[in-house]
Every structure is written in C-alpha cells, then in structure tokens.
Amino acid sequence: MTAARSSGPETAGPDPDLGRVFADFERDGHDDPGAAWETFTSTWNWAAPLPTAVPGDESAPGPLARPVQGGFALSGQWRLPSRRWPRRWLALRLTGVRGAGDKAAGDGPDLFVVPARVLSPPSRRDHGRGGAEPSGPACRLDDVHVPAGLATRSSGRALGAEAAAFHWTAVTAMALGTARRLAGALAPLAPAAAAELTAVLHDERTSLAAALHGASRTDRGGPPDAEEAWAARIGRAARVVHPVVAAAYEHALPAVARDARHPLACLIEGGSPILQHIRFAVDLRRPATEILMRKAEHGDDRRVSG
C-alpha cells in the first residue's frame, strides 16, 4: 500500500511529491478501500498534532473501545491536558505512554479523536501558580460514539502540523478512489447514474491532479495553492464524493435484502472510515481560535460546535 511505500527508508517523513501521493493513494482507495485505510492508520498517526488525554485512573480497569456499527463506543476515564488546548478536537488514548513490549491496546486503534466540547476543559486553578501541572482534571465518558474514521494508532509515524498538505491529499485521494470504485460497482445496477457520477469524479480527479502537478521532492511539500484555497478544494472533493455514496446506498439496500454480502454493500462498509474522515480532515488541523476568527471575518460570530 502507498502508506507503507511512503514510509520507506528513503524518506525522512511524508512524501513531498503531492502529485505522486495523490495518484498512489487514489489507486489504493479504488483497489481496496478498507485495506487502504488500515494501512494509512497503521503507518501514519494523523492525530499527532492534537492534545492527547491519557487514562486517568490507574487503579481501575482501563478505557475500552467497543466496536459498533460505523465506529466505536468509547468508555472510560481520562486525565485531560492541564493547559487549555487550542483546538476543537482531543485525542483519547486507550493506554498510558507505551513501554517496551506494551501490547495492551492490541493491534487495533488506540487513539480516538472526539470534539473538545464533549469534555470539560481544565479550570484555571488546575494551572497553579508555579506553572502548568503535568495533567489536568479527569473526565469520564460512557459509550460515546466515535466514527471509525476518527480512530488511529499511536504507533504510527507522527504527521506533525507541517504535514497538513500530505494528510489532506492522501485522505482526499483515498476518498475519490473509493467513490470511483463505488461508481464502478453501481454500473450494473444503475448504468445511467453510474456513468454520470463517474464523469463527475473524473473531472474532480483531473482538476486536483492538475493543481498538484509540479510538486516534487525539491519543494517544501506544501500545496501549490494557498492553504485556504487547498482546504476549499478538499471540501469540494468531499461534496463530490457524497452523491456517489448516496446513490450506492440507494441501490445497495434492495440488493442487501437479498444477499447481505453484496459487493456494493461490502465496499460501502470498507470505505466508510475514509468517507467519514474526509468530512473533518481540514478541521482537525486548524486551531479553534483560527476558525472562530475566520467566521467572524465573514460576519459569523456563532460558536463553533464539534
């Protein structure tokens, strides 16, 4: 898979050739969406820039992430960061800091990203006069749903704040590849709809590929457009993908009634984490204060919700 190739010894970090990143991840998303996401989260910890909470009560059983339809039900107690976090999102770990041979979290995800609003931020008294405490107050969650696309692994290579372009490009490419695969599987059931959706996807892929053309290892790895313009492209790509998924659901449901393992239904299930993640990919890397300021500049001073 692409993520494994990108993490080879020849690179010190994410591949700065975004044109190649886009082509490779788009192909992986088309070939096998489920495996593409699994490899991506195994190789890259995209939640690394987020403030992280660790289990808060060592004497009690640790937090649990119970698999449910479309994601996980998260329960347990966490110790929040002591300082006020500058982002709308927090990463919750299933285990404490890993030691050598620590396999407590198994092979599955051990980092689960949730909106900061579901947790209580540290109060001023937790900072203390002598500087920040190593950890803030504890908070407990009971069966809070976390989409599969907001779960990753702490063992992956950290995608720092400077890797936003790589992160956005990879996830967008996987989402478009997944949508292209869905459109192809939809063709026998709804030829006209599939042909129309395939044409729209082709135009979007061509447009993004052209925007990325020329990015090379000699570049700094940033997108060819300004960050705001690139973020807008990601949002547009997500909007292009959603009608494909809606059409696939519409035509898969009758087929599922006859055969629960219909290929189209399996593709929707396998690609769900990617399609969930692309909705939040841009927001995950933006400080909450930055989002509020941009809304205020456009005459929108409403509070941002998770």
ZIPE-V240830 format. One record per residue. N is the residue number from 0. SS is DSSP state (h for helix, s for strand, l for the rest). OMEGA is omega as a letter, one per 40 degrees, with the letter a starting at -180 (none if undefined). NEAR is the number of other C-alpha atoms within 10 Angstrom. Layout:
n	ss	omega	near
N	SS	OMEGA	NEAR
N	SS	OMEGA	NEAR
This chain:
n	ss	omega	near
0	l	a	18
1	h	a	21
2	h	i	23
3	h	i	12
4	h	a	13
5	h	a	19
6	l	a	17
7	l	a	12
8	l	a	8
9	l	i	9
10	l	i	12
11	l	a	9
12	l	i	17
13	l	a	22
14	l	a	21
15	l	i	22
16	l	a	21
17	h	i	27
18	h	i	20
19	h	i	18
20	h	a	23
21	h	a	26
22	h	a	18
23	h	a	20
24	h	i	27
25	h	i	27
26	h	i	22
27	h	i	24
28	h	i	30
29	h	a	23
30	h	a	17
31	l	a	18
32	h	a	29
33	h	i	21
34	h	i	14
35	h	i	26
36	h	i	28
37	h	i	19
38	h	a	17
39	h	a	23
40	h	i	22
41	h	a	20
42	h	a	23
43	s	i	24
44	s	a	21
45	l	a	27
46	l	a	28
47	l	a	20
48	l	a	20
49	l	i	22
50	l	a	20
51	s	i	20
52	s	a	25
53	s	i	22
54	s	a	23
55	l	a	22
56	l	a	14
57	l	a	10
58	l	a	6
59	l	i	10
60	l	a	10
61	l	i	19
62	l	a	24
63	s	i	19
64	s	a	22
65	s	i	14
66	s	i	14
67	s	i	13
68	l	i	10
69	l	a	16
70	s	a	19
71	s	i	22
72	s	a	18
73	s	i	23
74	s	i	18
75	s	i	21
76	s	i	24
77	s	i	26
78	s	a	21
79	l	i	27
80	l	a	21
81	l	a	21
82	l	i	19
83	l	a	14
84	l	a	18
85	l	a	15
86	s	i	20
87	l	a	22
88	s	i	25
89	s	i	26
90	s	i	24
91	s	a	26
92	s	i	25
93	l	a	25
94	l	i	22
95	l	i	16
96	l	a	10
97	l	i	12
98	l	a	7
99	l	i	5
100	l	i	6
101	l	a	11
102	l	a	10
103	l	a	12
104	l	a	19
105	l	a	8
106	l	a	10
107	l	i	13
108	l	i	21
109	l	i	21
110	s	a	27
111	s	a	25
112	s	a	22
113	s	i	21
114	s	a	15
115	h	a	19
116	h	i	13
117	h	i	15
118	l	i	16
119	l	i	12
120	l	i	18
121	l	i	19
122	l	a	12
123	h	a	11
124	h	i	10
125	h	i	16
126	l	i	17
127	l	a	10
128	l	a	9
129	l	a	6
130	l	a	9
131	l	i	14
132	l	a	13
133	l	i	12
134	l	a	17
135	l	a	22
136	l	i	15
137	s	i	19
138	s	a	17
139	s	i	16
140	s	i	15
141	s	i	12
142	s	i	13
143	s	a	15
144	s	i	19
145	s	i	21
146	s	i	21
147	h	i	23
148	h	i	24
149	h	i	24
150	s	i	25
151	s	a	27
152	l	i	25
153	l	a	25
154	l	a	16
155	l	i	18
156	s	a	17
157	s	i	18
158	l	a	19
159	l	a	17
160	h	a	15
161	h	a	13
162	h	a	19
163	h	a	23
164	h	i	20
165	h	a	22
166	h	a	23
167	h	a	21
168	h	a	25
169	h	a	24
170	h	i	25
171	h	i	30
172	h	i	29
173	h	i	30
174	h	i	32
175	h	i	28
176	h	i	28
177	h	i	32
178	h	i	30
179	h	i	27
180	h	i	23
181	h	i	27
182	h	i	26
183	h	i	18
184	h	i	19
185	h	a	24
186	l	a	16
187	l	a	10
188	l	a	15
189	l	a	14
190	h	a	14
191	h	a	12
192	h	a	15
193	h	a	22
194	h	i	15
195	h	a	13
196	h	i	23
197	h	i	20
198	h	i	13
199	h	i	16
200	h	i	21
201	h	i	13
202	h	a	11
203	h	i	18
204	h	i	21
205	h	i	12
206	h	i	12
207	h	i	19
208	h	i	17
209	h	i	12
210	h	a	17
211	h	a	21
212	l	i	14
213	l	i	13
214	l	a	18
215	l	i	16
216	l	i	12
217	l	i	8
218	l	i	13
219	l	i	11
220	l	i	19
221	l	i	20
222	l	a	24
223	l	i	17
224	l	i	12
225	l	a	10
226	h	a	13
227	h	i	10
228	h	i	12
229	h	i	20
230	h	i	20
231	h	i	13
232	h	i	19
233	h	i	23
234	h	i	17
235	h	i	12
236	h	i	21
237	h	i	20
238	h	i	13
239	h	a	18
240	h	a	24
241	h	i	15
242	h	i	13
243	h	a	26
244	h	i	18
245	h	i	11
246	h	i	17
247	h	i	25
248	h	a	18
249	h	a	11
250	h	i	15
251	h	a	22
252	h	i	15
253	h	a	11
254	h	i	17
255	h	i	16
256	h	i	10
257	h	a	9
258	l	a	12
259	l	a	13
260	l	i	12
261	l	a	14
262	h	a	16
263	h	i	23
264	h	i	20
265	h	i	15
266	h	i	21
267	h	a	21
268	h	a	14
269	h	a	21
270	h	a	27
271	h	i	22
272	h	i	22
273	h	a	26
274	h	i	25
275	h	a	18
276	h	a	21
277	h	i	25
278	l	a	18
279	l	a	17
280	l	a	23
281	l	a	19
282	h	a	16
283	h	a	22
284	h	a	23
285	l	i	18
286	s	a	15
287	h	a	18
288	h	i	13
289	h	i	12
290	h	i	16
291	h	i	16
292	h	a	13
293	h	i	12
294	h	a	15
295	h	i	12
296	h	i	10
297	l	i	9
298	l	a	9
299	l	a	11
300	l	i	12
301	l	i	9
302	l	i	9
303	l	i	12
304	l	i	10
305	l	none	12
